[in-house]
Every structure is written in structure tokens, then in C-alpha cells.
Amino acid sequence: MPVADHGDFLDFALFSRFALSKIQDWITCINSAGDIIYVNEAAYTALGYTKEEIYKLKIFDIDLSYTPEVWAAHLERLKALGSRTFETQHRKKDGQFLPVEINSNYIEYQGQEYNCAVVRPIFDRKRAETREHIKNHVLDLVAHNAPLKSILAYLVRGVEEENPERFCSIHLLDKNKQLLKNYVAPSLPPGYSAAIENLQVGPDIGSCGTAAFEGRPVYVENIQTDPRWEGYKELAATYGLASCWSVPIIVDNNDVAGTFAIYHKAPKTPLAADIEQLEYLSNLARIAIERHRTAEELRLSDSIFKNTSEAMLVLDINGIIIATNPAFTKISGYDSSEVIGHHPVTFGSPRHDRDFYEAIRKDLHDNGSWRGEICGIKKTGEEYINWVTVNTTNDDKGRPFRRVVLFSDITEKKKHEERIWYEANYDALTHLPNRRLFQERLQQEVFRANRLGTKVILLYLDLDGFKEVNDAMGHQGGDQLLIEVARRLNQVIRVTDCTSRLGGDEFTVTLVDVHEYQTAIKVATSILELLQAPIMVDTHATYISASIGVTVYPDDAADASSLIKNADQAMYEAKKLGRNQYSFYTREMQYVATRRSEQKRELRSALLNNEFEIYYQPVVDLKTGNVTKAEALIRWQHSTMGMVSPAEFIPLAEETGLIHEIGSWVLIESLAQALKWRTQFHPDFQISVNLSPTQFKNTTYFDRWFTLLASAANTNNCLCVEITEGVLLDASQKTAKQLMRFREAGIEVAIDDFGTGYSSLAYIKRIDVDYLKIDRTFITNIAAESTDFPLVEAIIMMAHKLGLKVIAEGVETEAQLELLNSMGCDFIQGYFYSKPLPQAVFETWLLARKR
């Protein structure tokens, strides 16, 4: 190591030992026989030895990966390379192993070979890398739609491998939210796992049952003394389990999906790091479970960097370089002779000003050390970024004597972080800011507008007909279209404005420093005009339009979040108005949105509060006049609003998924009513029940219905399910199979609102339909000379040719009745006979008709 020629620094060897013994990093020197020739205080203290004890050891006692032969080979390799950086483990005096990173250097002195190294404990980094690796792999599995069990099993195994003293488990709640099912627990004793397979959810049901019940973490440090384990402590003792920490896995809408638990064989109190890790693990499990439930695609990319060898500078108290090591030359390109006698600032980047270095000097004066990033200039003129650690060594009187500078080149790491930041904040397809960056920038612009007294205008765009283009041209064609839309959007904005892609076919344009509404109108109009021009996808001209919602801060909202909601509502209003236009947000939209939100909440309690009632509308046999059929029509008698139209609450039920429970209730009630009326009125009485297309996406309730039908007597043809033409057109193999199961269970099938959709005769034949119900829109204007007359007549003739019966809906006049009778229509339904009636009134109507 070259040394500056200073009079006060004659015995550099003595200084070196003194300096190296005081720095915080470990410094070791080992000869070819494996003897420890030198080790500084930081090293032997961290390993738990005294100075006398450490010098009695060989490297083989500390690093078990070495034998004399392996050590000799290591030295030979080091001799050829000069230096190398690698990771290994050192055994402490108490037997624990500590991961370290070693920067080894080959030194030959007086005919002897030495391994001189800078050693750094990397326990925290390795643990962070392990957790980062687990996170990245879990998210990768999620993004690639791996089975949920595989994802959660990997998560649990990763935690257990990090700390073998832990036993982890993930329990998931059953559909009734009453029992916890043992989903993943690879290391728990099988007998224990079997005993808690169906763990009740409730207070004082161990850690997991309590956590799931209360929706908050439960940390039991000693199972044998904790009252929440009273009923299970003997079971835990049998299998040697002494503590259990459990956190709930909370998914959308604050819904508890299960628990993540960590067991220990000895009583253990969780540290802050343990609590943080459990929350982090439950969050990963939440992501996996939510993705499993919603089948969302996630793409996350991450990379791993390599650490470079560390360079060393020794400075005098005035900051002048007096010594360097070979790694400094390797990183910077400067030989020692070129830098000794100079201040490090000489080789720094001009981007750092005087105040920057003054702040470092102040920290060194006040604290004796400094860590941070510094940009330097290599001998080639290339700028690079260093992670720098500066420590101070004192003389025997405790006065600052030298500064020891350690640094590593992190330029590639910084570039990688910038790429990661870019990927996390920009859309990979269009290179526009994504939802995350959009929300962050919008928040900043709102703060800025509030400060300057200006306006922020947000335009929320949704492309009209994009799904059709995507279906017709494929995803690659859809991607080309989105890229071109992004390019055109950027043509209409200023440099200070921002275009973002939120995902799918949704974009936003944020206009800043605005003083009048006219700017928004101008930009929205320009966007609509630009999108009218054809977009070439491959060699095909494709046409697209957009619906745009416009909202203004602070006129329409007090914060960024509300601004986004308002723009979204305005965009949907533009959709409803016919698309290819813009719509400004109004307070009425907010009222409608708030009301819909309230109704969704109220809808959840309507079943429990018995607010639903089934009305029945008679279906009359046109030839005999008999009534052996009725359609079940649900009504909602709201506690404060009165009767709520099905047209209003059925879409809400479909959005929330409550349509499955509501539909099941209607079918079960209708089945019971049909069986009753078969006894009371006619042995072949039948009730038809409407099925939503949404119900075919989750057929769990169908299985319950078929089981119920199989267990009841006299159910053949007592029910008929009515489906829309949309279900028929989207008749996948799964849908067709479900409809066939209805037929096999003795349930007939009717096509509702026939003529308003896009039905194909091929689908009708394949599904094996029993009835066609002609939509009321054809019946309303039917007359002998009307255009609807031949259409209705053709539908009836076609249905009869296919062996189907026809029901005409919406019949209100005797003239309509006579025309339908002349056409050979089979059944009539409408106000001409009766409107939908409550059960008791319907029964009275039937009795009166029989008399």
C-alpha cells in the first residue's frame, strides 16, 4: 500500500495496525497454513471471542467450508486473481452461523503468502434478500396463475427455511365463515394438523380462531398460560408447541379469508421485526388469495445485483489522501501515485457543490462517521456512483487522527433501481405513466393548484368498442391500437400536462395551470376528432371512439381521490348518452353514485330482514283458458323507500354477487310454492324462474338445487328456468352442460325476451329449449297491418317447427289476444289477464277463475 511521504507518518505499519483495529469493518489476515495472523477488534468481538481466544484458532474453526486442501486451492486461485469477493458463513463461539461477505486480497511478503480480507456481516442483507426473493417468487407465481395451494405452500416453506425453529400454517375460512380449514402446514405435526382441521371461529379458540373472529393479530407467547388456548393447550403440549402468533388474512372489503400463524416449541415473545414480518407475510397471502379469486393478472419484475469489491482510502485529519488499496485503482482507474497528496474532492463529480461536502465534514466532526452516496469521476472521464462509508480513528489521546474511507461502485445498481422505478410507474405497452404515477402526480398537482389558486382538469377516457377490436384482431392487434391511441393523446396536450394509462382501455389526461373550462372542452373535442381517423392494425383500418368524463378541481372535488371518482362517473354518463362524446361531472351524478352504494349495502341485509317478496303472474293456455303456469317475479319492499324496481336492484345484485343468494332463495321458494299449488290447484302446475347470466359464472348453488329437487317428490316439470338470449349466445360447453343438468333434473327451459337479442337456431337446437317467450315490444304494436305482425307470426311458426311452445308476453288488449290466437300462439301472459300478484292475492285470483 503506497504511503505519502509525511514526516508525521514515519511508521506506517504501526499506524496501519492501529487504524485497522479501530474501524468498524472486520479486517483479517491469514497465512497459507490457515493460522490467523491478524484480526481486528470488530471481528473477534462480533464472533464472540476474546483477543487471546481468536489467535488460538485457525480459519477451519471459523469457516467450516475450508479444509487444509480447500484453503490451499483458495490461495492458489486468489494468487491468480489478485482479489475476489464472495459470501460464506462464519461460526460464532456460541455455535451460531453468521453470513458474511469477504473481499479477499492476495499478499506475498518476505516469501510468505497471506490472505488479507475485509469482512462484512450480511445477516440483515441476506435476510432481506431471502424475503425479497420469496416476495418476488410469490408474485411471479401469482402473475402466472399458479395454483393457490402451491403459492401459499412456497410462502410457508420460505419462512420456515429462513428460521428452522418456526412452524408455519395457513388456514382458510370455509364458505360459511364458521370454520378454519387447514390449507398449508408442511412442518406442523400431522396429528396436530388433523386435530384442528375444522377449527371453529370465535373468541378464545386458540390464536387462529380468535384472530379470524376478531379480525386482528393475536400473539400468544405461552400457550399453557393463555386463557384463549384453554380448550387446546393439552393438544399443543402433546405435540410440543409452546407459542403461536396468528394474524388474519384480510382481503377485499375487510373480509377475513383466513389466518397466517407461526408456532415455536418454546414460549416466545414477538419482536417488532416479527410483527412486521407477519403483517408482510399475511399481505403476500392476501395478494395470492385475491388474485386466485379474481383471476387478475399481475406482472412484477425484479433483478439481483452483484456487489463490487470495496476500495479503501486513508486520509489525514485535513482530508488529504495518504494511502490507497488496489481495489481503489480497479474501480477508479487511478494509480495510488496519482491521488496521494490530493483531496478526494479533486476526483469528485461537479454535481456536488461546496455545501454538499461541508455537510459531510460537519457529520464527521459531530459524529465521527458518515455514510451515503457520492458521485465520482473515473480516470476515463466517466462518472460513477459510490456507496461510501467514512470512519474516524483517534490517537491515543482520543483525538481524531485519520479518516478511513470504504466505498463500492453502485452505478449499475442505481441504473437497475431506475429501471425498476420506471417499470413500477410507467405502462410497459404505451410508456405512459401508469395508475400509480398518475395518482401521485394528480395529488401533487392538486396541492400545487391549491397553493397557486389555479384549476386542475381531469379527463377520464374509456375507449368505445375496444373489446370487439380485441376479439376480432387478437391481443397483438389490440396492443397496436392502444399504442396509437396513446400517441394521439400526447399530440393534444402541453408539455406540462400528463397523459396516463390506467389499464385496459382506460386513459386519463390531466390539465394543469388552467383558469377556465374552455380549455377542457377544446382538449376533449380534439381527442374525439383525432380518434375519428382510422387506426391501422396490421393492414386493416380500424375505427374507435371514446367516452370522456371531465371534472375540475376545486370546483367539483376537494381532493384527488374524489376528483378521480367524479371523472369516472362523468365518463359513464357519456357512455349512457351514446358514446363518442364528453360529459362534465354534475352533483346529480354524485347523488346517483352514492345512492347505488347505499343500495348495495342495503341489499346485503334485505334477505336477512325478509324484505324480498315473490309476486306471481299467471300464464294462460290460449286454447283452453286454463292457468297451470305462473312466472315468479321478485319484489323488494324497502323499509323506507317502499317498493324498489327489479330493474334497479337486480343489476346491483349482479355487481355485488348477491344474485346467487337471491336467485337461490327465489328458486327454493318457487319450488315449495309449485308443489303446494300442484296439490291445491292442478297436478301439473309449473312456476318459471328467471336466471341471470351472472348465475352461470358460479354454479355452486345449482348443485344445491339439484340435490334439493332429487330429495323432493313430484318435482318433474314443476319448475321452468327462463334464460336470456345472451346466455344462449354465450353458450359455452360449461353453460350447455348446466342447462342439460336442468333438463335431467326435470326442469324445463324457456328463452325469455326472444327477438331482442342475437339468438341462433343452432344454439336453440343444441340447448334443447322448451319454450320461446316473445318479447312485449313485438306485442305492443301488433296489428294485422303492422310490421310486427309477420315477425311474430314467423317466430310462432318457426318455434312450432322446432317442437317448441310459444308464450307471448305483455298482452294487454283483446285485439292482441285474438291476433295471437289466430297465429296459433300457445300461452298468453300480460295485464289483459292479470298483473303480477302477491301469493295470497294470486291464490284468490285462481280460486275466483276456477269458479
Secondary structure by P-SEA (a helix, b strand, c coil): ccccccccccaaaaaaaaaaacccbbbbbbccccccccccaaaaaaacccaaaaaacccccccccccaaaaaaaaaaaaaaccccccccccccccbbbbbccbbbbbbcccbbbbbbbbbbaaaaaaaaaaaaaaaaaaaaaaacccaaaaaaaaaaaaaaaccccccbbbbbccccccccccccccccaaaaaaaccccccccccaaaaaaaacbbbbbccccccccccccaaaaaaacccbbbbbbbcccccccccbbbbbbccbbbbcaaaaaaaaaaaaaaaaaaaaaacbbbbbbbbbbbbbcbbbbbbbccccccccccaaaaaaccccccccccccccccccccccaaaaaaaaaaaaaccbbbbbbbbbcccccccccbbbbbbbbcccccccbbbbbbbbaaaaaaaaaaaaaaaccccccccccaaaaaaaaaaaaaaaaaacbbbbbbbbbbcaaaaaaaaccaaaaaaaaaaaaaaaaaaccccbbbbbccccbbbbbbcccccaaaaaaaaaaaaaaaccccccccbbbbbbbbbbbbbcccccccaaaaaaaaaaaaaaaaaacccbbbbbcaaaaaaaaaaaaaaaaaaaccccccbbbbbbbbbccccccccbbbbbbbbbccccccccccccaaaaaaacaaaaaaaaaaaaaaaaaaaaaaccccbbbbbbbbcaaaaacaaaaaaaaaaaaacccccccbbbbbcaaaaaaccaaaaaaaaaaaaacbbbbbcccccccccaaaaaaacccbbbccccccccccccccaaaaaaaaaaaaaaabbbbbbcccccaaaaaaaaaacccccccccccccccaaaaaaaaaaaac
